[in-house]
Amino acid sequence: MEQEKRWIKSPFRPKVSVVIPFYNRADKTVQAIASVIGQTYKNVEIVLVNDGSTDDVSSVDNLAKRHKNIKLVTLAKNVGPAGARNAGIKKATGKYIAFLDSDDVFLSDKLEKQLSMMSRLNPDISYSSYTRREGDQEKVISDPKLTGIVVPLIIDNCTIATPTVIVRKALLTNNNMYFDETLRVGEDTCLWLEIAKRSEILLVDEPLTIVNVGEETHARDNAKLLVGLKNIITYLLNDDYYRRYDGEISLLFDYFSAINKQMNQQEPNRLLHEWPAVSVEPSPSKMPLAGSRTKALARRSLTAARKLYHMGLSASKSGAASK
């Protein structure tokens, strides 16, 4: 009880803009909005971004009209989660930005507790553990090690869910860091990786968001998961800072290979997605491997990274030739 009072009495009261992109599914979007309206922390602006919905979303429009702290941004066409979130960031007037997907919900004290921790430790960005809900099954997702300086652990073990993040807006705008609008899967992880090069990331190790997992979620869709992994690995190999971490990148490649093999066994005649081009061939790692990883892993990782590079060039050439 004393802890709860400490959250409530905190003098730290900056405005928080909660960016909620949505495409159709009006009923779930209304529930997401309600979870923000019901927050114990009240200095909140809600930025709704209608990402070119084609269904009737009048219930969302009507809810927005009833609340002065809700902005509704309507995009002329569907641009995907990255473009919709970026549109929300640019319209936001809060010192901090929180993200919420339209099918997820905040617990009522999420903003209060997370901001209280941020006021004491003064990070530019924080995230929390979360409850992963799939049907009637729930599981708390957390990695207590992923806090503070998170490189290189974040490379192959990013457990940051977008609806758990609160970030200082100036960190994004001053460094021109936004979600990559060319990507529709893995764009969020690429942004957290970009931020991790410049900032410590604080974990608030308490589940403050419920993330709902449905059939369309990329964690359940192996094809989307493969595309996301390709996008993340390609980002890493093209980045001068990250491409030195061959060991960690190889673990992502192993994960990709295992899923790809499983899908090939299930659908032997399927076609692979075109691999994005990699602009710079990976060089041998000059960085120490994290934890207890061995020299053998380092040698294997470099081989895997080079294989990824040449797969990228091959796919890029074949894709260009087909146009």
C-alpha positions, 0 to 999 in steps of 0.5 A: 500500500505504501508503495502504491501511495509513493507512485501516486504522490510522485511530483513528476508529472510530464505530459505523456502522449500515447500513440495508438495506430489502428486498422479496422477492428474498432471494438478492440481499439475502443478497449485499448483507448479505454485502458488509457483513459482509465489510467491513474496517471492523468496528464495524458494525451492520446494520439489515435492514428487511423491507418486507412481503415476500410471498415466502419470505425465510427465507434472510435471516431465518436469516442475521440470526439467525447474526450478533449485529450484525444487527437485523431489522425486519419491517413489516406491509405494504409501505410503499416505500423511504422508509418502510422506510429511515426505520424503519431510521434510527429503529432504528439505534444507530450514530453514522453511517448508511449506506444500501444497497439490497438489489440492490447491494453495497459493495466490501470497503473502502467503509466504511473509506475513506469514514469515513477521509475523513470523520474528516479533513474532518469533514463531516456527510454524504459520498457516493462515486462508484460503478460502475453495472453493467448486465448485463456493462457497467460504468461509473463515475459521478462528478461531481468538482464536486459536493462542498462547497457543492453548491447550486445545482449539485445542483438539476439535476445530482444524481449522489448514489446512495443506496447511496453515502451515509454521514450523521451520524445526528444531522444527520437526527434533530436536524433532523427530516429523513427520506425523504418517505414520500408518494413512492416515486420521487425521495424520495432526491434530495429528501432530499439537496436538503433536507440541502444547504440545511444542510450541505456534502456531501463527495464521496469520488471513488472507486467504492466501491459497485456499483449494479446496474441492472435492468429495474425500475430507475427509470433504465431505466423512463421512466414511473418516471423521469417520476414522480421528476422530477415529485416533485423539481420539485414539491419545488423549486417548493414550497420557499422556498429552492430556488424562486428558482433558476429556471434550474436548475429549468428544466433539469429541466423540459426533461429532463422534457419531452424524456422525456415527448415520447419516451414520447408518440411511443412510446405516443400514447394513454397517460395522464399521471400526476396532477401533484402540487399546487404551493402557491406560484407561482414568483417571478422569480429573485433569485439569479445563475445558475450557471456560464455560463448566460445571461439568455435561459436565465433568462427561459426558465426562469421561463416554464418554472417558471410553466408547471409551476406552472399544470400542477400546479394544473390536475392537482390540480383535475382529480384532486380532481374525479374523486374 
